[in-house]
Amino acid sequence: MSGWRERWRSTRRAVVRGAAIAAAATLLASGAVAAPAASAAPSLPGWLSTRGSTIVTASGTPFTIKAVAWFGMETSNCAPHGLWSISLDAGLDAIAGMGFNAIRLPFSNECLAAKTSNSINGSVNADLVALTPLRLMDTVIARAKARGISVILDRHRPDSGAQSELWYTAQYSEKRWIDDWKMLAARYKNEPAVIGVDLHNEPHGPACWNCGDPARDWRAAATRAGNAVLSVNPKLLIVVEGVERQNDGTNTWWGGGLKDVRSAPVTLSVKNRVVYSPHEYPATVHAQEWFSAPNYPANLEGIWDANWGYLVRQNIAPVLLGEFGTKLETDSDRAWLKTLVAYLAKTKTSYAYWSFNPNSGDTGGLVADDWRTPQKAKLAALAPILTPVATPKPTTSPKPSSSPKPSVSVKPTTVPLPSTSPKPTSSPKPSSSPKPTSSPKPTSSPKPTSSPSSSPKPSSSAALRAEWIPQSAWGEGYVAELALTATGSVKAWTVTFDAPGTTAITSAWGMTCSVTGSRVTCHGDGYGAVLSPGQTVRVGLQAAATRAPTSPKLTVAAS
């Protein structure tokens, strides 16, 4: 989550927009651009601290965090999404080329203990396939560092399937939460590229602020966890999100309410470490009452000031707007983003945009479904708060430095599906309000009903084999992939399958899909359209559905 620059003059802004978008397009189009050599990389800010409402470097220079989330390590894949299509280097080069200086890296406690990740394309990420999720995290951090990109670790959820209201669940205790944070703090104690830890994503529901109930008091829990982290590495920033239900009776986004910090701040054993982190979304994610006010969008600044902006305006503490994003398809969303960008620029607030990934159902991402094509309209809207960059020259990608093994090796815990429909990873919906009609983000859906290892046997035509790989499923939809292997030259292909309960295809990558009745038909498109003999590609879809197919019979046709 990054901070904001001063507004630039309109002529400078146009130049910056064009440079950032062109740089991102060039880097993404390459598909496998290597990282700049460490010696030539942009400089990192190093360890940071706080001074009033400002984040500062060791020399006291103000620093604005300008981050974007690249999710996936919190899901059943235990890897950043998109590595089935692009190389890790290409994705990081694109992020740097867009003008970000940090990544918010979501993870789950389950993935920290897992032995393997999945859905990584070995043809473009050969050195990543065999890594454990922790070693993969090491590699992401090392390669981000080589590009001058800092990392904020985000404990997005306990298990890899669903988001939790509180910082603990029946399967993942508070002790496990704190122990894992201490392990990560030790692992990266000598790595200044890891600048902060986002203790828990979007506390909501029963979570309260300073209510005194140890089972629900998020402020108290954040104090315990923050002190535990600082006992291992006192140089880290401790990122503390808000709660949904504030003490004056008002509700806001999950993790978004910080109004009560004024009277009850988080006080840690090491001074100048706390950064508060709300989340904000537009009306297409959930129709909050303020979006229908007659003075919208002029009313937004007052709402933001009341819930969290006062911390910056009154020089109380820094704020990092931990999530905000939009598909940018409606006038209301465009007005919201324009107003928010201006507000962040004016207050010089750090931020983390949600998300780089295109497969975020509520917001989309900063690249198209092919993971390569920049979303130019979004980047233009964000340009006033991005950093202008020159296109880097490709060289060699560094290897991560040796990291200590975690002090405790824990096997992943199998978590039962929740009895109620859980909230998708970052669709911050108030629990006291009806669910939004927009499709949820696949990153926060419950665990897939079956794992790739239990997928049905591949179906095939004379020239093409297709395997169904479920990724995630929740009450309102699912995400699945197809692993396609060409046994001959394929110039066009079609896969059809029955999926009762599927009502719409909300997004697809490497193919286009449609629904007729209960039958889904997908045709190769973009990077997945043409395959050479022996080539394997991963394509996928996100669907709105009342239930997910677990092992559908695939009918494959290829020419």
Secondary structure, 3 states (H helix, E strand, C coil): CECCCCCCCHHHHHHHHHHHHHHHHHHHHHCCCCCCCHHHCCCCCCCCEEECCEEECCCCCECCCEEEECCCCCCCCCCCCCCCCCCHHHHHHHHHHHCCCEEEEEEEHHHHHCCCCCCCCCCCCCCCCCCCHHHHHHHHHHHHHCCCCEEEEEEEECCCCCCCCCCCCCCCCHHHHHHHHHHHHHHCCCCCCEEEEECCCCCCCCCECCCCCCCCEHHHHHHHHHHHHHHHCCCCEEEEECECECCCCCECCCCCECHHHCCCCCCCCCCCCEEEECECCCCCCCCCHHHHCCCCCCCHHHHHHHHHHHHHHCCCCCEEECECCCCCCCHHHHHHHHHHHHHHHHHCCEEEECCCCCCCCCCCCCECCCCCCECHHHHHHHHHHCCCCCCCCCCCCCCCCCCCCCCCCCCCCCCCCCCCCCCCCCCCCCCCCCCCCCCCCHHHCCCCCCCHHHCCCCEECCCEEEEEEEEEEECCEEEEEEEEEECCCECCEEEEEECCCEEEEEEEECEEEEEECCEEEEEECHHHCCECCCCEEEEEEEEEECCCCCCCCCEEEEC
